[in-house]
């Protein structure tokens, strides 16, 4: 046989062997023997489980959440409400066990600067920090205790992409950043050639919407030095490093993933200002910036999860997310106790077209103004709330959407009159004013058995 042919056959055989070997390397490995999922707690992947006596990682590669059956909103793992009512971490663990929770959504909501420990704050702020359980040490301790009892539970934190505080610090480097440097990181329409609205006007609109007004009273006299925060420019490299640091800190403290709120707001703002021109440099660079954050996360944390909204308004935006959240129920659906199937079919179809392999999650969203959680908690009786949970859960389960049950912590808005335990503006399913926990437990346990 021709020598060249032999050499060619040899090279082909070597390539086939090498390819097969590399494919094996990319497969999720199997580890040891086991009798229960708890025996797999030290396996080096999120969600390791016991399958016929062998510890396995979830199939499908990085970001696979196909094993999640029960998701719960528990925001935060430690907060003032729990401290006031005497709920310990052991109590929280019992709640998570009773509801068979696989996935805690928004376990930590970093809205304002969060210290490593409360001792780092000035003396007059330490008491408030301790009473609210708002330090990374509180988060780390809570996660450690929960993981010791429920090792395979997936805990996701949360950060906003629509806010940069006037004065803050980088939780990873410790660098303190103050006004006016933070104002320089705020979105400025003029930098992109937009002349229909000034930076001050745009920032004041966001301040009114999200509660950043501070000492300002109206937009005619808006002064950034008197605001508490601004809408950031995600294309600003310094701001992106800050956002990454906020994410990184939660992962360092033990979170298995992160959810970024309003990740596309920068893109959407630029898109509107550009007359819905998706090719405008401001839009393109904002898209690149978002992808930069998501790609950075996957490279740095290949065994962790990242999610955000599905972003229905922007069909050209689809970063590689591990899970997506769908827009919540609207006012009419909640008050009429009837889900708009056509609307949800459209939301689901859009999400699947952009994120075909990402699990879809929805929850009763909250906000400063009258968001869905306001109508659910304030305008429905306790019995009606339980009824709506049953209706929504049945509907979503048939549609393949994970309903994150409102177990604890979602803000009911500034206008809430019915408060949890007569004092707190955050929803709690065990509070005497709401009493939906038994319904949630029943639905979750039924789903877990399936």
N, C-alpha and C positions, 0 to 999 in steps of 0.2 A: 504494500500500500504506500502511496505517495507520502513522503515524510511531512510535507506541509499539511496534508489532510489529517495525519495523526496528531500533529501539534494542535491543529484547530479543534479536533475532537477533545483533546486533553484540556484545552482551555475552556471549552464549553462545559465539560463535566465539572471542572473546578468551579466555574461560575454558578452552576446549578447547586452544588454542595454548599457554596458560600451563601447563596440566596436563602436556601432552606435553613441554614444555621442562623442567619440574621433574623429570619422570620420567627424562629424559636426564641431568639433573644427578646423580641418585641412582645411576645406573649406574656400575659400576666402569670407569674410563677405560682406554684403550689408549695405549701409549707406544712411540714409536720402532720401529726395526727390530732384528732379532736373528737369530743363528744357533743359539745355545745358551742355556740358562737363565742362565748366568753373565753374559751380555750384559745381563740385566735386573736386575742387582744393585742399581742405583740407583733403581729404580722405587719410588714411595712407597706400597708396601703390603707386607705380610708374604706370602711365598710367591709372588712374581711369577715368571712362567715364560714361555717362548718358545713361541708357537703359530703355526705357519706363517709365521714371519718377523716376528711382531708380539709385543711384550711385553704381557702381560695380567696383571691381578690375578685371583685365584681368584674364580669366580662365586659368587653367593649372598649377597653383602654381608659386613658385618663378622662376624668370627668363623668364617668358613667354613674347614673343615679337610678338605674332601673329597679333596684331593690327597695326603693322608698315606697312604702304604702301609706304611712301616716305622717303628716307634717303638722307642726304646731307653731303658731306665733307665740313666742315667750320673750317679751321685750321689757326690760333687760333681765339677765339671769339674777341680778341683784339690784334692787332699787328701793326708793323711800317707802313706797306702798308696802312692800313685803316686810321691810324692817318695822314699820308702824304696826302692822297686824301680827307681827311675830312669826312670819313664815321663814323657816330656816331653809338652808340648801337641801337638807334631808327631806323636808316637805316638798320642795320642788322636784327632787328626784322621785318621790312617790307619785307625784302628779304625772311626770313623764312616763313612769312605769305603768301606771293605771291606764293612760291613754295610748300605750304601746307606741309612743313617738319614736320614729326613725330619724326624723329630720327637724331640727329646731331652726325656724326661720326668724331672722332678725333677733338673734340672741343678745346682741350688743349693738346699740344705736349710738354711734359717736357723732353727736350733733354739735357739741361745744368742746373746747379744749379739755382733754382728759389727762390727769396727772398719772405718773407711775404709782405713786402712793399719795394719800391725802397730806402727808407731812411735807410734801414739796410745795404746798400752797401757803400763802400768807395765813397767819393765825386766824384771822376773822373768817376765812373761807373753809377751814378744815372741818369744822363741825357740820357744815352743809354737805361737804364732800362725803363724810362718813355716813351721815344720815341718808344720803342718796345712793350710797354704795357705788360711787362714780369714780373709780380709779382702775387702772389696768391690773393692779394687785387683786381687787375684788373679782374682776373677770377671771383672772388666772386661777384663783382659789376655787371659784365656783365650777369652772370647767374641770379642774383636777378632781374635785369630789364627784361630779357627775360621771366623768369617764371611769372612775374607779368602780362605780356601780353599774354603769351602762356603757361598756367600752366601745361598742359599735355604733353608738348614736352619732349622727352627723350634726355638728354645731356650726351654723353660719352667722357671722357678724354682719354689720351693715355700716356703710358710710355714705354721706351725701356728696354728690358732685356739683351741687348747685350753691355751695356756700364756702366762702373763705372768711374766717373771723378777722375782725380788725386787728386784734392782737392775739397771737397764738405761739405755739412752739412745735418743733418737729419732734414727735415722740420717739424717733429712732436715734437722731443725732443730738437732741436736746437743744438745738439752736432756737433762740427766741426771735420771732419775727413780728414787727410792729408796724402800725400805720406811720408813714405813708407807703412803706414798701408793699404792704398788702393791697393797698389801693392801686398800685402799679400792676398788680396781677389780676385786677378786675377787668372784665370785658369792656373794651372801648371800640364802639362802632367806627370811629374815625380812623382807626389804624387800618381798617379794611376798605376805606373810601366811602363808607356809608354816611350820608348826610341828612337822612330823614329824622334821625334822633341822636341826641348828644349822649355822651357817656353818663353824665349826671342824670339825665331824664331816664335812660334805660335802667340805671342802677336803682333809682328811686322806685321804679315800677316793680322791680324784683324785691326791693326792701318792703314795699307795701304788701306784696303777695306772701312773702315768707317770714315776715316779722322782724326785719333787720333795721327798722326805723330808728331805734334808740331814742335820742333826744329830739329827733326831727319830728315835726308835726304834719307837714305836707310837702309835696314835691316842689312847690314854688320857692321854698326856703331850704331845700335839702342841702345838707352839708355832710360830705363823707366822713369828716372827722367826728361827727356826732352819731354816725350809724354804728351798729354792732357787728355788721358783716356785709359782704358784697357778693355779687354773682361773678365767679372767677372765669378767666379765659383759659380753657383747657389746652390751647396751643402754646401757652406760656410754659417753658421748660421748668421754671422754678416752681410753678404751681403743680405741675404734673409730679415732680419729685415729692412734694408735700402730700399729694393724694396717695401716692405709692407708699409713703411712710405711714399714713393712717391705716392703710390696708395691711402693710407688713406687720405693724404692731399687734393687730388683732390676731394674725396668724401666729406670731411669736408667742402670744399668750395662750394658744391652744385651740383657736378656731380652725375648723376643717375647711372653711370656705368663706367667701365674702359676697355680699350683695351690694351693688352700687346703685344708689337711687339717682334717677334723672341723669344718667350717663350721657344721654344724647341731647340734653337741653342746649348745650353750646352749639351743636350742629343745627338743631332746629331753629335757634335764634338767628344764626348766620343765614340759614336757608330762607327764612322769611324776609330778612333785611335785603337779601340778594334777589328778591322777586321770584323765589322758588327756582333759582338757577343752581342745580346741583353741581355744576362745573365751576362755580365761583371759587376763587382761591380760599376764601374764608371757610367755605363749606368743605372743600377738599382737605385743607389742613386740619380742620376739626375732626373729620373722619379719621385721618391718619393718626391724630393724637389719641383718639379713643382706642384704635387698634393697637397703638403702642402700649397703652396701659394693659389691655387684655393679654397681648402677646408676652409682655414682661412678666405678668403673673404666671402664665403657663410655663415659661422657662424657669422661673425662680421656684415655683411650687407645682411641679408636675403631678403631684398626688393630691392636690387640693382643688376646690371648686370655685368658680366665679360666675356670677349671674347678674342680670339687670332686667329692665323692662324689654318687651319684645319690640317696642318702638314702631307702632303701626303707622305713624305719620310719615316715616322715612323709609320707604321700601328699598332704598339703595344702601342702607346701613345694616350690616350683619356681621359683627365681630364674632369670634369663635367662643361663644359662651357655653358653659356646661349646663345651665338651666336658665329659663326665662320666666318672667312674671307677666301675666296678662292683666290688662286694665280691670279694675274691680267692678262689682255690681253698681249700677246707677241708682239714683233716688227712686225712680218709678219701680224698678224691680224689687227693691227692698220694701217699699211701702205697700205695693200691690201684691207682694208675695208671689210674684210670677216672673220667671226668668225669660228674657227675650231670646229665644232660640236662634233666630236669624242673626241677631247681633253677635251672639257668641260663636256661631258657625263662622262668621266673617273674621272675628278675632283669632279664632283657632287656625283657620285656613291661612291667614296672613303670617302668623307665627311659624307654622309648619313650613311654609314656603321659604322662610328666611333661616329658620333654625330646625331643620328636619330631624335631627337626632337629640335635641335638647328637651328634657322634661319640662312641661308647662305647669306653673304654679300660679294660683291666684289666692287672694286674701281680702278681707274687708279693710280697705285702705283707710288711712287716717291723714289728717292735715290740720293746718291752722284754722282754715275756714270749714264750712260744712261739707266734709268729705263723707264717703259711704259709712264710715264708722259712726259718725254723728247720727245719721238717720237710723241706723241699726240700733244704737244704744239709747238714743233719746226719744225716738218717735215710735218705737215698738215696745210693747209690754214684754215682760220676762217670758211669758208663754209664747208670744209671737216671735220673739227672738229664737227660741228653741225650734219653733215651727219653720222659720226661714232657714235655719241651719240644716234641717232635714231636707227641705226642698232643694237647697243649693247643693248639698253634698250628693244627693241622688242624681241630680242633673249633671254635675261636673264629673262624677265617676263614670257615667255613661259616655261622656265626651272625651275621656282620657286625660282630664285635667286634675292635678292634685290640689285639693282645697286645704290650705293651711288654716287650721282651726284657730279662732281667736281665744286662746287660753288665757293669755295675760299680757297687758302692757300697752296696747295701742291707744294713742292719744285720741280723745273724743272731741276735740276742738275747743277753742276759746269760749264758745257759746254754750257749752254743756252745763245743764242744771242738775241732771241726775248723775251724781258722782259715786264712784266705788267707795264703799264703806263710809259714805256721807262726806268724803273729803277729797278724794283723788280723781283727777280728770283723765285717768287712764283706765281702760277697760280691764276687768278681771272677771273671768267666768264664774268664780266661786263667790263673788261679792253678793250680799243679800239683795242688792238692787237688781241683779241680773239673773243669777242662778241658772246658768246654761251649762255648767260643768258636767252634770250628769248626762245631759244630751250629747255633749261632745265625747264623753267617755264611751257612751253606748255606740255612737257612730264609729269611733276610732277602733274600738275592740272588735266590732263587726267586720270592719275593713281589714284589720290585722289577721283575723281568722281566715278570710278569703285568700 
